[in-house]
Amino acid sequence: MKAQQLREVSRQLVRQLGMLNKECGAFDLQPIQAHTLIELEIQASNVNQLANKLNIDKSNASRAISNLQKKGLIETFQHPEDKRSVVAALTPLGHETVSQLHQQQNKFYDSVLTRLTSNEKDAVSEAIELYLKALEQTHSSEAFVVRTLTKQDNPDVANVIRQVSYENGLTEDKGYGVADPTLEDMFSVYNNERAQYWVIELAGKVVGGGGFAPLAGMPEVCELQKMYFLPETRGKGLAKKLVNMSISHAKTLGFKQMYLETTECLNAAVKLYEKLGFEHLESAWGETGHDACEVVMAKQLT
């Protein structure tokens, strides 16, 4: 699927779900107001909390609260522990309205589900969950910048690699990548037409990176290399993004296979590689010099 196709599907979903209508079915509620009521049913919240939950700006959240208050569906009061914070909660009429809204929407979605087989329901559920997770990760990682490695990044990248390696007990004396003689000059390693390395930057600070280069001893194969990420980058899909970027770019360069070496203590990384189609190998390839890495994997790129 390409970006244009995903945009078209998303537009059609928005239209079919009635999100462009002024009202939600039989209720005199705008979609944003309906979503606000549902969140307040779960928990009374202030403007900032609602804005975060609904992924909207504070002015829209404030406007929704004001309009719902005029309809008698919510009430506001000062937070008992913070007099500067105003909290919104449902009124009895608000609770009744939300209950009716749930009944209306459940009836509609029950009708949708009757059009699907059991396997199709599972497929739709899995696909939507994956799409939602990708959207959430994209929003949560907006402050991060992914760019190509420069010579000036050398000391910062080396520090990231050392920090993550030491965090996991992967020290130089054990034969891991942190002992590579090229660690201090990563730019020279990847500054050629058959390799690529990207860094992740947050507020001007390098906080991660990863890339690929021809596998030593097997130049027709590329190796996924130096995938290291500081704690602030984790859980945002950035590692997956860099692996996918590496796979895509390696394909354009004509590589047929991508190889990697890692260790069992990096369990999350191993699981990610498995999900992305890397298969475990019985023995190592090439001449990487990382004899301490007991997990070796490869992926077909064709």
C-alpha positions as CSV (number, residue, x, y, z in Angstrom):
1,M,0.0,0.0,0.0
2,K,1.2,3.5,-0.9
3,A,0.6,6.7,0.9
4,Q,-2.0,7.9,-1.6
5,Q,-4.0,4.6,-1.2
6,L,-3.9,4.9,2.6
7,R,-5.2,8.5,2.3
8,E,-8.0,7.5,0.1
9,V,-9.1,4.7,2.4
10,S,-8.9,7.0,5.4
11,R,-11.0,9.6,3.6
12,Q,-13.7,7.0,2.7
13,L,-13.7,5.8,6.3
14,V,-14.2,9.3,7.6
15,R,-17.1,9.8,5.2
16,Q,-18.8,6.5,5.8
17,L,-18.6,7.0,9.5
18,G,-20.4,10.3,9.2
19,M,-17.6,12.3,10.7
20,L,-18.3,15.1,8.1
21,N,-21.9,15.5,9.2
22,K,-23.0,18.3,11.5
23,E,-24.8,15.8,13.8
24,C,-24.2,12.3,15.1
25,G,-27.2,10.4,13.8
26,A,-30.3,11.3,15.7
27,F,-28.5,13.5,18.2
28,D,-27.9,17.2,18.1
29,L,-24.2,16.6,18.7
30,Q,-21.2,17.3,16.5
31,P,-18.7,14.4,16.3
32,I,-16.2,16.3,18.5
33,Q,-19.0,16.8,21.1
34,A,-19.9,13.1,21.1
35,H,-16.3,12.1,21.6
36,T,-16.0,14.6,24.4
37,L,-19.0,13.1,26.2
38,I,-17.7,9.6,25.8
39,E,-14.3,10.6,27.4
40,L,-16.1,12.4,30.2
41,E,-18.2,9.3,30.9
42,I,-14.9,7.4,31.4
43,Q,-13.4,10.1,33.6
44,A,-14.0,13.8,34.5
45,S,-11.3,15.8,32.9
46,N,-9.9,19.3,32.4
47,V,-9.3,21.0,29.1
48,N,-5.7,19.9,28.7
49,Q,-6.6,16.3,29.5
50,L,-9.4,16.3,27.0
51,A,-7.2,17.9,24.3
52,N,-4.6,15.1,24.8
53,K,-7.2,12.3,24.8
54,L,-9.0,13.6,21.7
55,N,-5.8,14.7,19.9
56,I,-7.1,18.2,19.3
57,D,-5.9,21.6,20.4
58,K,-7.0,23.3,23.6
59,S,-9.2,25.8,21.9
60,N,-11.3,23.1,20.3
61,A,-11.5,21.2,23.5
62,S,-12.6,24.4,25.4
63,R,-15.2,25.1,22.7
64,A,-16.6,21.6,23.0
65,I,-16.9,21.9,26.8
66,S,-18.6,25.3,26.5
67,N,-21.2,24.1,23.9
68,L,-22.0,20.9,25.9
69,Q,-22.4,23.0,29.0
70,K,-25.0,25.1,27.2
71,K,-26.9,22.0,26.3
72,G,-27.0,20.9,29.9
73,L,-24.9,17.8,29.2
74,I,-21.9,18.6,31.3
75,E,-21.0,20.7,34.3
76,T,-17.7,22.2,35.4
77,F,-16.2,22.7,38.8
78,Q,-12.8,23.6,40.3
79,H,-10.4,20.8,40.9
80,P,-10.4,20.1,44.7
81,E,-6.6,20.1,44.8
82,D,-5.8,22.7,42.1
83,K,-8.0,25.8,42.2
84,R,-6.5,27.0,38.8
85,S,-7.9,23.9,37.1
86,V,-11.5,23.6,35.9
87,V,-12.8,20.0,35.6
88,A,-15.7,19.0,33.3
89,A,-18.1,16.1,34.2
90,L,-21.3,14.7,32.9
91,T,-24.7,15.8,34.3
92,P,-27.5,13.2,34.7
93,L,-28.8,14.3,31.3
94,G,-25.3,13.9,29.9
95,H,-25.1,10.3,31.2
96,E,-28.5,9.5,29.6
97,T,-27.5,11.0,26.3
98,V,-24.2,9.0,26.2
99,S,-26.2,5.9,27.0
100,Q,-28.5,6.5,24.0
101,L,-25.6,7.4,21.8
102,H,-23.9,4.1,22.6
103,Q,-27.1,2.2,21.8
104,Q,-27.4,4.0,18.4
105,Q,-23.8,3.4,17.5
106,N,-23.7,-0.2,18.7
107,K,-26.7,-0.9,16.5
108,F,-24.9,0.5,13.5
109,Y,-21.7,-1.4,14.1
110,D,-23.6,-4.6,14.8
111,S,-25.1,-4.2,11.3
112,V,-21.6,-3.7,9.8
113,L,-20.3,-6.8,11.5
114,T,-23.1,-9.0,10.1
115,R,-21.6,-8.3,6.7
116,L,-18.3,-10.0,7.7
117,T,-17.3,-13.6,8.3
118,S,-15.5,-14.6,11.5
119,N,-12.2,-14.6,9.7
120,E,-12.9,-11.3,8.1
121,K,-13.8,-9.8,11.5
122,D,-10.4,-11.0,12.9
123,A,-8.6,-9.6,9.8
124,V,-10.4,-6.2,10.2
125,S,-9.7,-6.1,13.9
126,E,-6.0,-6.8,13.4
127,A,-5.6,-4.3,10.6
128,I,-7.3,-1.5,12.4
129,E,-5.3,-2.1,15.5
130,L,-2.1,-2.0,13.5
131,Y,-3.2,1.2,11.7
132,L,-4.2,2.8,15.0
133,K,-0.8,1.9,16.6
134,A,1.1,3.3,13.6
135,L,-1.0,6.5,13.9
136,E,-0.3,6.8,17.6
137,Q,3.4,6.2,17.2
138,T,3.6,8.8,14.4
139,H,2.0,11.4,16.6
140,S,4.1,10.5,19.6
141,S,7.3,10.7,17.5
142,E,6.6,14.0,15.7
143,A,9.3,15.8,17.8
144,F,11.9,13.4,16.4
145,V,13.9,14.1,13.3
146,V,15.3,11.2,11.1
147,R,18.1,12.3,8.9
148,T,21.2,11.0,7.2
149,L,24.4,10.7,9.3
150,T,26.9,13.6,8.9
151,K,30.6,13.7,9.9
152,Q,29.7,16.0,12.8
153,D,27.5,13.3,14.3
154,N,30.4,10.9,14.8
155,P,31.0,11.5,18.5
156,D,27.3,11.6,19.3
157,V,26.6,8.3,17.6
158,A,29.5,6.7,19.3
159,N,28.2,7.8,22.6
160,V,24.7,6.5,21.9
161,I,26.1,3.1,20.9
162,R,28.3,2.9,24.1
163,Q,25.4,4.0,26.3
164,V,22.9,1.4,25.0
165,S,25.6,-1.3,24.9
166,Y,26.6,-0.8,28.5
167,E,23.0,-0.6,29.5
168,N,22.6,-4.2,28.2
169,G,26.0,-5.5,29.4
170,L,27.4,-5.6,25.8
171,T,30.9,-4.4,26.7
172,E,34.0,-4.3,24.6
173,D,35.7,-7.2,26.3
174,K,32.9,-9.5,25.2
175,G,33.3,-9.0,21.5
176,Y,30.3,-6.9,20.7
177,G,30.0,-4.1,18.1
178,V,30.9,-1.5,20.7
179,A,34.5,-2.7,20.2
180,D,34.5,-2.0,16.5
181,P,37.5,0.1,15.5
182,T,35.3,2.2,13.2
183,L,33.0,3.3,16.1
184,E,34.6,6.7,16.2
185,D,34.2,7.4,12.5
186,M,30.9,6.0,11.5
187,F,30.6,8.6,8.7
188,S,33.5,7.2,6.7
189,V,31.9,3.7,6.9
190,Y,28.6,4.7,5.5
191,N,29.7,7.5,3.2
192,N,29.4,5.4,0.0
193,E,26.8,4.5,-2.6
194,R,26.3,1.0,-1.2
195,A,25.6,1.9,2.4
196,Q,23.3,4.2,4.4
197,Y,23.0,5.3,8.0
198,W,20.4,7.5,9.6
199,V,20.4,9.2,13.0
200,I,17.4,10.1,15.1
201,E,17.5,13.6,16.6
202,L,15.4,15.1,19.4
203,A,15.7,18.8,20.3
204,G,19.1,18.9,18.6
205,K,20.4,15.8,20.4
206,V,21.3,12.5,18.6
207,V,19.3,9.8,20.5
208,G,19.5,6.8,18.1
209,G,20.4,5.5,14.7
210,G,20.7,2.6,12.4
211,G,21.5,1.6,8.8
212,F,23.1,-1.0,6.6
213,A,26.2,-1.7,4.5
214,P,27.5,-4.6,2.4
215,L,28.2,-7.7,4.5
216,A,32.0,-8.2,5.0
217,G,33.0,-11.3,3.0
218,M,29.6,-11.4,1.1
219,P,29.3,-8.1,-0.7
220,E,26.2,-9.2,-2.6
221,V,24.4,-9.3,0.8
222,C,23.8,-6.2,3.0
223,E,23.9,-6.2,6.8
224,L,21.6,-4.3,9.1
225,Q,24.0,-2.5,11.4
226,K,24.4,-0.4,14.5
227,M,20.7,-0.2,15.5
228,Y,20.9,1.6,18.8
229,F,18.2,3.7,20.5
230,L,18.2,5.7,23.8
231,P,15.3,5.2,26.2
232,E,13.4,8.3,25.0
233,T,13.0,6.9,21.5
234,R,11.5,3.6,22.5
235,G,7.9,2.5,22.1
236,K,7.4,5.0,19.3
237,G,8.0,2.8,16.3
238,L,11.3,4.5,15.4
239,A,13.3,1.2,15.3
240,K,10.7,-0.3,13.0
241,K,10.8,2.8,10.8
242,L,14.6,2.6,10.4
243,V,14.6,-1.1,9.6
244,N,11.9,-0.6,7.0
245,M,13.8,2.4,5.5
246,S,16.9,0.2,5.4
247,I,15.0,-2.6,3.7
248,S,13.5,-0.3,1.1
249,H,16.8,1.5,0.3
250,A,18.7,-1.8,0.1
251,K,16.2,-3.1,-2.4
252,T,16.8,0.0,-4.6
253,L,20.5,-0.7,-4.5
254,G,20.0,-4.3,-5.8
255,F,20.7,-6.3,-2.6
256,K,18.8,-9.6,-2.6
257,Q,19.2,-10.4,1.1
258,M,19.6,-8.5,4.4
259,Y,21.6,-10.1,7.2
260,L,21.8,-9.2,10.9
261,E,23.5,-10.3,14.1
262,T,22.2,-9.6,17.5
263,T,21.9,-11.2,21.0
264,E,19.1,-12.9,22.9
265,C,19.3,-10.3,25.7
266,L,17.9,-7.8,23.2
267,N,14.6,-9.6,23.2
268,A,12.5,-6.7,21.9
269,A,14.8,-6.3,18.9
270,V,14.7,-10.0,18.1
271,K,10.9,-10.0,18.1
272,L,10.8,-6.9,15.9
273,Y,13.1,-8.6,13.3
274,E,10.9,-11.7,13.4
275,K,7.8,-9.6,12.7
276,L,9.5,-7.9,9.8
277,G,10.2,-11.2,8.1
278,F,13.8,-12.0,9.2
279,E,14.3,-15.7,9.7
280,H,16.8,-17.4,12.1
281,L,19.9,-19.0,10.6
282,E,21.8,-22.0,11.8
283,S,25.2,-20.3,11.4
284,A,26.7,-16.8,10.8
285,W,27.4,-15.3,7.4
286,G,30.3,-13.2,6.3
287,E,33.2,-11.9,8.3
288,T,31.6,-9.4,10.8
289,G,34.0,-10.3,13.7
290,H,31.1,-10.2,16.2
291,D,31.5,-13.8,17.5
292,A,29.6,-12.9,20.6
293,C,26.3,-12.4,18.7
294,E,24.6,-15.8,18.9
295,V,21.4,-14.7,17.1
296,V,21.9,-14.5,13.3
297,M,19.0,-13.8,11.0
298,A,18.4,-12.9,7.3
299,K,15.5,-11.6,5.1
300,Q,14.9,-12.1,1.4
301,L,14.6,-8.7,-0.3
302,T,13.1,-10.0,-3.6
